[in-house]
Amino acid sequence: MKCMICKHGETQEGTTTITLERGTSTIVFKDVPALVCDNCGEKYVEDKITKSLLKNANDIIKSGVEVDIRKFQIAA
């Protein structure tokens, strides 16, 4: 797909790192599947991946963790 930010690049399958913060908790997910613009580097994450990230983040926060870094795995 054409990049919506730079309007010149095409997106390619790749990965990115996503950092989520809520209150005093910070959660970092590495190796998140994304479409990455080959011109400007903008990253696009699919809805189902975003939903999985948010569910995982909520579960992590409920456990009382303040800082967590993990490799992304889609929830079953």
DAGI-V351866 format. One record per backbone hydrogen bond with DSSP energy under -0.5 kcal/mol. NH is the residue of the N-H (numbers start at 1). CO is the residue of the C=O. E is the energy in kcal/mol with one decimal. If there is no record, write none. Layout:
# DAGI-V351866
((NH;CO;E) (NH;CO;E))
This chain:
# DAGI-V351866
((3;9;-2.6) (7;3;-0.9) (11;1;-2.4) (12;36;-2.3) (14;34;-2.6) (16;32;-1.7) (18;29;-2.5) (20;27;-3.1) (22;25;-2.3) (25;22;-2.7) (26;66;-3.3) (27;20;-3.1) (28;68;-3.1) (29;18;-3.0) (30;28;-0.5) (30;70;-2.5) (32;16;-2.8) (34;14;-2.4) (35;44;-2.8) (36;12;-3.2) (36;34;-0.5) (37;42;-2.8) (38;10;-2.4) (41;37;-0.9) (44;35;-2.6) (50;46;-2.3) (51;47;-2.7) (52;48;-1.7) (53;49;-2.6) (54;50;-2.5) (55;51;-2.3) (56;52;-2.7) (57;53;-2.7) (58;54;-2.5) (59;55;-2.3) (60;56;-2.3) (61;57;-2.7) (62;58;-2.3) (63;59;-1.0) (63;60;-0.5) (64;61;-2.0) (65;60;-1.3) (68;26;-2.0) (70;28;-2.5) (72;30;-3.0))
